[in-house]
Amino acid sequence: MEIAKQIIDSCQYKNLVDNIQKRTKLKVLSEYREAVASRDEKKMKLANLSEEEAMKLLEMDKEIFNEFVLCKMQKFENVKIDEEYPNREEPEQEDDNETILGYSKSFLLLYLIEYFLLKTNPSGLEPYLKATRIPNAKKYEKELKEIYRKL
């Protein structure tokens, strides 16, 4: 649990979360419970992602990983990405009745695990997804690989 917490408490992780929040207006919950940290660490072990490798990716791949996160969120979670508009042009305001409490503090760590597998062991992605009980793992794997390919 300590490894996942150390990653999530790192400056690199927090900076990426802040950047994603600014671009997406994403709400991230402040609490990171022990049970969630334990589950996240098990997922890291399942993917053979060490703390050192995770921190290296957050530092060395931050731009491409940031793009991966934004593309994934746009595809799977219908998140609208803030774009710059010319002067006096603003996007239309949408009226949503949906209330979202927020994302887990570890959402980026879970994305990092997928990114790590795509980068270092693409054939290990499907077994990881199945082991973590992702529905339609084969289809999801194909979609993740497509996102990664476009980066």
Summary of the structure (lengths in Angstrom):
residues: 151
radius of gyration: 16.0
end to end distance: 31.3
largest distance: 50.1
contacts: 383
relative contact order: 0.18
helix: 64%
strand: 1%
